[in-house]
Amino acid sequence: MILRVFLFQKENLNRSSIKIFPNPARESFSLKLNNIDKVSVKIYNYLGKLVFDKKNIVDNSEININGFSKGIYLVKVIDNNQDTYLSKLIVE
């Protein structure tokens, strides 16, 4: 299952600029970046606590979530132009 991520700040970028898969995930997930060089990724748990923060992530990077508790997380991806993409991630 591929979850499409939608842009909330600018209307001129493609809605399919970033894909997160698989979702639900268990130990890791991958980021597919279309026409974006590098991004920063922040992951928040359901209480809003930052549980992951990494910069300079490139296309097809695998994000290790081993050790995350089962539940729903918010993935925030920020590109070099400071455009922000938000997505829900389910960890099984």
N, C-alpha and C positions, 0 to 999 in steps of 0.2 A: 504494500500500500504506500503510495506517495502522497504526502500532504503538501498541497500548494500553499505557498506563503504569500500574503498580500502586503503591498506597500501602503503605508498609512500616511506618509508625509508628502510625497510628490505623486502627481497623477501621470507624469509623462514617462515613467519607467514601466517596463513590462511586468505584469503581475506574476509571471512565472520566472522571475529573475533568480529566485532561490528555491530549491527543493530540499526537503529533509526526508530521508528514508533510511531504514524502514521506520515506520511509525504505526503501531507501537514498537518500541525497541527494548532490548534486554541489556546488552553489554556495551553497545556503541551504535552510533548512527552516522550517516554520511551527509555532507553538504554538497549539493550541485549548484555551482554559481554560474549563471549564464551572463556573459558580458560584464563580469565584475572580477577585478583582480584579487584583492585581498579584503578580508572583513575581520571585524572583532565579533566574538560570540560571548554572550552572557546568558547564563541559565539560572532561573529563579524557581524555587520550590513554591508550593501552593500558599505558603505563608508570606511570600515575597522576599525571602532570604536569598541572597546571591550565593549559589553553590558552585558556579563555574564561571571563569573569566579568562579568556585567552585572545590575544591579538595576532594579526598577520596570518590568518587562516586562509588557505588557498582552495581552489576548486577541487572537488572530490576528496576533501579531507575527511578523515574518520575521527569522530569525537568520542572518546572513551567515557562512558557513563557507568562503568562497573563500580559498584559500591553505592550507587544512588538507590534510595528506597523506592519501592513501587509507588506509583502515583502519577499525577499530572504536573507538568512543569511548563514554564513559559520560556521560550527560546527567543532571545533578542539578538538580531544580527544587524551590525552597523557597518556600512561601507565607507570608503574613503571620502565620500561627499557628505558624510554624516546622515545619509538616508537610513531610516530604521525600518526593519522588517520584524514582525512578531509572529510567532507560531506556537501552537500548543504541541507538546511532546508527551506521549504516554510512555511511561517506563513500566515494564511488566516484571 
